[in-house]
Amino acid sequence: MILHSLRTKILILVGGVLLLAAIGIAYQAHSGMKDLIDRSQSQVYRDSLTHLLLTLEQYHDELQKTLRPEVYHSQFQQEALRVVRLNQLSRMTDDVYPFILDSTGRVLLHPVLGYGDESLSDEDFIQQMLHSPAGDFSYR
């Protein structure tokens, strides 16, 4: 009986140690993979954002060269949104459209709302974007 009890205790102890080791390894693997994925995703966003900003800067420069930016602003904005949609959102469905806000929620570029419009700033998903430490290119 003592031998049976001692064997059971040793098996439980070894099993517990193995379980704790497996949990520790799984936690380390999860943390390492999360960091790797976060760095990779940040690089993708950084590259996409750089390309997007260069595209918009080109359209802004072209608009300024017209010497009548107030007349052509809407046309340039629609074209810029079309190009952004083709380049950045080509994998998305048709019910997605791009817009750009500043850190306060003011519209910088939107297919319907004008520059400086603040009507979106009170929307829940906009508040989520503004208060999130890590951004994304799509919100639902």
Order of alpha helices (4+ residues) and beta strands (2+ residues): alpha-alpha-beta-beta-alpha
